[in-house]
Amino acid sequence: MLILEARNIKKNYGEQFILEFDDLKVYSGNKIGIVGQNGSGKTTLLNILSGEIQPDEGIVRRLCDITYIRQFSEEDIDADKKLIREFGLVQKADQKVFSGGEQTRIKIANAFSQNSLMVFADEPTSNLDYRGVTLLMEKLSRVESFFLISHDRFLLDSLCNRILEVKDGGIRLYSGNYSDYRQQSELERRNAAVEYEKYQAEKEKLENAISNRSTKSVSIRKTPKRMGNSEARLHRRAASEKQEKIHNAVSSLKTRLEKLEVKEKPRGLPGIKLDFSLTNPPENKVIIHGRNLSFCYGEKRIFENTGFDVPNHSKTALWGENGTGKTTLLNLIHNRSAAEIKIVPQAILGYFHQGFENLDYQKSVLENVMQDSVQSESVARTILARLLISGDAVYKKVRVLSGGERIKVSFAKLFVSRANVLLLDEPTNYLDMPSIEALEEVLKTYQGTVIFVSHDSAFVNSVADRLLVLDNCQITTFEGKLEEYRANRNRENSAEENKMKRMALSMKITEIIARMSDPKADKEALEAEYELLITQLKQLD
């Protein structure tokens, strides 16, 4: 069933071209993730489709109720009380000020209380911890259709059956989830590379043929010495005929060259050749360890008699719900303010957070990155290029950059500094999908130690080789990927659930046996129920 259609859409802001596409149809059951670089027009597209703004040209037909979870908006707590309770806000209904995570939860609760056939969601996971994201996923999975703008690849993989790419002012719809979209995009890139190689080979072949025939034409024009007049005339006549044939052949080759369809060279990313020895890295097996760590904020206890280790060259993610102390632990390590945390002397800590205090807004990108660099300018430029800042963009002043661009400059500056241990607090905030994936690849090549906090599950799973799980004032180590940790948790939860089910069935069986002793009991019915319960118990085993 068709539930939304947009045709012949054009949208500009002033003289700036934003979007143009001919046709988009959405059917019941379509769960569409919208991806594209920051500034590509994703939110504008959603606003046009929802009716928030009008296109300059074209029409949009909406054939169902739509609920919109906006990225920037204020909400009142007037949603269904059950939903409010599910999102952990029932005790906070009289509050006047809410945290970013609480505001996001209110928006989501309000949206799902309306029971619309279609939901539009613009970055709904902003400020949510993994528990909030899990609850959002559960709610969205029950919605008939949706448009979802998100940088969370785990969300896009888990929920979406279509991906809409917004690029260069146009749109393109792909079947499948985000991983399917990436595979299709990679296949297209490889095919483009093959086509480019074929184009280059054919172009070179034609250019060589033109050059060879032109050279041959010049040699034919020359009349050999000591040749008589009559012989010379015959030679010139034959040469003229040959030259005409060669000229025709060259003209034909030039025509083929002109008609050859030009193929653009696919852009590749340069390799990073970082001289990590310049950071004088420590050689200890464990470079940071905490023992008997306790810490409070006022009366709120964050850690209580807990500990952890950080091995050299490891990539450790701090994982836990909001408020469990992830950023607090980063700060305690960076500030060296807790006597219970020991750091080896050669460890040089570099701290990345959202304040951009390490950037000089009046200097260029390259000047900022090179200011404290122990690496060459060539390496610095390569890292910036890997983070999608290349060419003349390195000469831009930092003051004119977007938040996402400043994050990349701040990270590049840290990457080429003397630091051999990187502490990263939410490094993917404000980054678009290509930039997040670029940051992943740079971090995976880093030879030092990385400790980071991120709510982006796909980013954590890609970069981290171990987790420090923060929960109930304790820090627990898990050696392995996030997906392995989740699989373990699911197995543990499943085992606990089975245990509870077995207990319940055993109690029912005991009750049935007791009722069988009653002379007035329906023995046949009780025996049938008993057999059913025994079968269910065996299935759990």
N, C-alpha and C positions, 0 to 999 in steps of 0.2 A: 504494500500500500504506500503510495506516494504521500509524504508528510511535509516536504518542503522543496521548493524549486526556486532557483535564482537564474535569471537569463539576461544576457547582454549587459553585465555589470561593469561600470567604470567609476573610479573614485580618485579624486585628486585633493590634496590640501594646498590651496593656493596654486602655485605653479609646479608643486612637487607631485609627480605621478606616484600613486600608491598601488592601485589594483585595477586589473582588467581581465575579465574572462567571459566566455560565451554562455556556458551552461553548467549548472550544478543541480543534480537531483538527489534527494535523500529519501530513502525508503524506511519503513518500519523495520526495526532490527539492525539498522546501520549504527555501529558504534565507532565513531570517527575521531581519531587523534589528529590534531593539527600541529605540524612542525614547520620550522623555518628559522632563519637567523633573526636575532633581535632587530626590530625595525623593518622587518619584511612585510608587515601588514596583517599578522595573525589576529590581533585583537580587533583591528578595523574590520576584517572579514566577519568576525563573530558579531560585532556590533551592527553591521549591515544585515546579516542574516536574521538577527533577533529583532530588528526594527529600532534599535537604539539610535542609529544614525541612518540617513538616507543616502543612497548612491547618487552620483551626479547623473548617471544614466542607468537604465535597466529597471527590472521589476523583481520583487521577491514575493512569492506566495507561501504563506504559512498555513498549513492545513491541520494543525494540532496545537494544544496548549504547550507553552514553552516556559521553563524556569531557568533563570540566569544567575549563576554564581560568579559575581564579578570579582576582578582582581583587587580593585580599589573601591571600597564602598563601606558605609557604616550600616550596621544592622541593629534592630531592636530584638530583644529576646521575646518574641511572640510566636515562636514555633510550637509544634506539638510537644507537650511536656515529656512524653515518653522519649521522643528523639533528643530533647535537651538533656534528659537523664543519660541516655546512651552516650552522648558526647561529653559527659563529665562536667556539666555546667549547672546541674540542678541546685547546688548550694550557692550559686553565684548570681542568682537572678536579680538581686537588688544592687549589684555592683554598678558603678557609673563608669569605671575605667577598666578596660580589658587588655590583656597581653595580645601580641600578634597571633599566637596560636589559638587563644580563646576566641578572638574575632573571627578567625577562619572557621572554627568549629560552629560558631553561631550562624554564619552564612550557610554552611552545609546543612545544619539542622533546619533552618528556615526553608531552604530549597526543597529538601525531601519531604517536608510537611505538606507541600502543595500537591504532591502526587501527580505531577504533569507527565504527559506521554514522552516529552523530550526535555533533556537538560542540556544547557550550555554552561560549561565550566572553564573559567580562565585562571590557570595556575591555582587550582583548589588545594594543593598540598603545601602552599606557602606557610611556613612556621609550624607545620604539623610534625610531631614525632612519629615514629614508625607505628605506634598504636593507633594514632589518629589516621594515618594513611591506610592502615589495614581496615579500619571502620569505614572510611570513605570508599575503599575498593568494594567492600561488601555491599554498600548502598548503591553504588554506581552499577554493579553487576546485575542488580535487579531492575534497573531502568530499561525501558524498551529501546530507546535510542538516545544518543548524545553526541555532542561535539565537545572535545576535551583538548584544551591547550595545556601542555605540560612539558617540562624538561625532565620529568621522571620516567626513564625508559622502562623501569620495572612496571610502572602503572600502565604505560602504553602497550607493553607486551601482554600484560595480564588481562586487560579489559577490551582492547580495540580489535575490530575486525576490518577496519579500513584506516589508511593513513592519508591525510590530505597535506601535500607539501605546498607551502607558499614560497615562491622563489621568483626573483626578477619581475615582480608585479603580476605574475600569473599563478594559477593553481594547477595541481595535478593529483589525481586520486589513485592510490595504490591499494590493491587487495591485500588483506592479511594484517598482522600486527606490526610493531615497530621493527622487530628483527627481520620479518619478511621484507619490509620496505628497505632496510639496509642491504639485504642480500640482492634485491632487485637493483638498487642503486649501484652496488659494487659491480654487478654483472654488466650494467650499462657503462660503467667507467672502464671496465676491462675491454668491452666491445669497442668503445671509443678509442682506446689505446691501440687495439688491433687495426681499426680503420685508419687511424693516424699513421701508423707504420706503413700500411699499404699505400696511403696517399703520398707519403714521403718517398717511398721506393719508386712509385710510378712517376712522380715529379722529377726525381733525380735521373731516372732512365730517359725521360723525354728531353731534359736539359742537356744531358750528355750526347744524345743523338743529334740535337740541334747544333751543339758545339762542334761535333765531329764532322758533320756535313758542311758547316760553314767553313771549317778549316780546309776541307777537301776542295770546296769551291774556289778558294783563294789559290791553291796550288794548281788547279786546272787552268786558270787564267794566264799563267806564265808560259810564254813561248820559248822553247829550248833554243839556245845559241847555236850558230853555224847551220841554221835551217834556211833553205832557199825560200824565195818568195812564194812559189806555188805551194810548197809544203807548208809554209807558215799559214797561207790562206786556208788550206784544208784543215790544219790544226785548229785555227781559230773557229772555223765552222763547227768542227766536232766538239770543241771546247764549249762553244755557245750552246749547243744542244744539251751537253752534259750539265752545264750550269743551270739551264732552264729546268731540267729534271730535278737537279738538287734544290733549286729555289722552290719548286713546287712541293718537293718533299719537306723542306724546312717550313714552308708556309702551313702545310698540313700538320706537321708536328707542333708548330706554335698554336694552331687552332685547337688541337687536342689539349695542349697545356692550358690554354685560356679557359677551355670548357671543363677542365678537371675540377671536380667539386672540392673546395677547400675544406680540410678537416682541422679543427683546432686541437692543439696538443693538450691532453688532459693534464691538469695541474697536479704535480706530486709534491710531497713534503720532504724537505731536506733531512738527512740524518744528522744526529747530534754527536759531536766528538768532544765531549767534556773531559778536561784533564782534572779528574777528581783529586789527584795527589796534591794539587795546589791548595786544598782546604786542610791539609795536614790531618787526615781522618784518624780517629782512634782505632786501635787494633783489638781492644777488649771484646770478648764475646758478648757481654752484657754491658750496655753503656748507661742505662738508667734503671734503678730499682728502688722500690718503696717497701718499707716494712712498718707494720703497726701504725699505719696512717689513720689519723682521725682529724676531722675538720668540721666546723660549724659556721653558718651565717646567722649570727644572733642565736636564737633558740632552735633554728632549723639545722638538724644534723645532716651533713652531706656524706661523710665517710666515717666509719667507725672500726678502728683496729683492723684495717685491711692492707693488702699489699699487691705488688705487681712487679714484673720485669719487662724491660724492652731490649731485645737482642740487637746487636749491631747489624746494620744493613736490612733490618726488617721494615715492613710497611704495616703499621698497626692502626686499626680504626677503633676509636672509642664509640661504643654502641650502647644505647639505652634510651629510655623515654626522656622527654623534656623534664628538667629539674633534678636529674640523677647525678649531675656534677661533671658532665663531659668537659665543658669550657672551663669550669673550676679546676679540674685536673690539669688541663693545658696550662692555665695560668700559674698553678703551683710549680709545675715543672719549669716554665719559662722564667719566673721570678726567683726561682731557687729559694722560696720562702718557707718551705717545710723541711725541718731537720730530718724527718723520716724518709725524705726522698734524696737519694744519693746519685750524683751525676759524675761520670769520669772526667778528669781535668781537660782532656783533649777535645771533648764534645763542645762544639760551637753551635749554639742554638739560634735558629732563624725563625721568627714568629710571624705568620701571616694571619691577619684578621681584617675586618671590614672597614677599619678606620682610615686607611691610606696614609697614616702618619709618616710612612717612609718615603712618600713621594713629594717632590718639589713641583708645584703646579705651574711655575713660571718656566721650567725647563722642558726640553723635548723628551719624547719617549726614550730615545737612545741615550741622551745625557743622563737621565734618571737611572737607567739600567746599568750604565757603565760607571756610575759614581763610586760604588764600592766593589766593583767587579774584580775578581782575581782571574777571570777568563778573558780571552781575546775578544775584540769587537766582532770578529767573524762568528765566534761561538754565540755571542749575545744576539747578533742578528738572526742566526739560525734558530735559536730558541724562540725569539719573537715571531719568526716566520712560522714555526710549528704551532704557535698560539694564534696564528692567522693575523699577525701584524707584520706587514712586509712592505718593500718598496719605499716610497716617499712617506708612508704613514709613520715611519720611525722618527720623522722630523716634526711631527705634530706636537704642539704644546699639550702637556697633560691636562691643563685647565679646560680644553675643548673636548676632552674624551668623555664617552659615556661611562656609567658605572661599571659595566662589564669590561670595557677596554681598560679601565684603571685597574681592575682586578688582575687582568693579564699582565699589565706592566709591573704591578707590585709583585706578582709571582715570579716573573722573569728576573726582576732585580734580586729577589731572594735566591733564585736558582743559581745565579752566577756569582754570588757573594762568597765570603769565607765560611759560611755556615755549612756544617756537615750533618746536622740534624734539623729537619724541617718540622715545625709545629704549625698545622693548618687548621683554622677554624672556619668551617663552612666555605671552602674555596670555590664551590660551584654556584654560590648565590649570584644572581644577576647575569649568569652566563647562558648563552643560547646553546642548543644541542651540539652544533659543530665545535664550539669552543670547549664544552665539557669533554667531548671525546678527544680533542687535541690535548687538553690538560691531562687526561688519563694517560695518553701515550707518552707524554713528557715525563710524568711521574714514574711510569713503569721502567723507563730507561735510567732513572736516577740511581746512583750507586750508594748514596748515603742512607740514613735512617729517616723514616717518615712516620710521624704520629699525627693523626687527623680526625676531625669530627665532620660528619656529613649525614644529612637525612636522605641523600640520593642512594638508594639501594644498589642500583646498577653500578654507580661509581665506586661504592664501597666494595662490591663484589669483584670489580675489575682490578682495583688497585691494591687492596689490603690482602696480605697473606696470613693475617692473624687478627683476632679481636680481643679488646679488653671490654668485657660486658659489665656495665654499671647498673646495679639494681639493689634496692634495699640497703643502701649505705655500704655495699660490698663491691669489690672489683674481682671479676672472675676471668681467667684467661681461656681463650679458645684458639687452638692452633689450627688454622684452616680458613677457608673462604666463608663468606656470609651465607651462601646458599647451602653449604655443608652444615653450618650452625643451625640454620632454619630447619633443615631436614632432620637433624638430631632432635631439635625441640619438638617437631611434629611427631616424631617417633615416641618421644617421652610423653607428650600429651595424649597420643593415641593409646599408649600402654596404660596411662593413668585412667583414661576414659574407659578402657576395657575392664580395668580393675573395678571401677565403680559399677559398671554394668553387671559384672559377675556377682558382686555383692548383692545388688538388687535382685538378680535372678535367683540367687541362693536363698534369699529371704522369702521370695514368693514360693519357691519349691518347699521350703520348711512349712510355710503357711498351708499349702495344698495338702501336704502329708498330715498335718494336724487336723484339717477339715475332713479328711477321709475317714477318720475314726468316729465321726458323727454318724449314727445309724440313719439319720434322716437325710444325709447328704446324697447328692446325685453322683454316684460313684463313676458312672460312665463319663460324664462331663468333666469331673475332676481328673480322671485318668488321662483324658484327651489333653486337658490343659497341662497336666504334669509332663506328658510326652513332648508337647510343644516347647515347654520351658527347658527341658533337658536338651532338646535339639538346638535351641538358641544358645545354651551354655556351651555345648560342644563347638558350635561355630565360632565362638569367641576364642576358644583354645586353638 
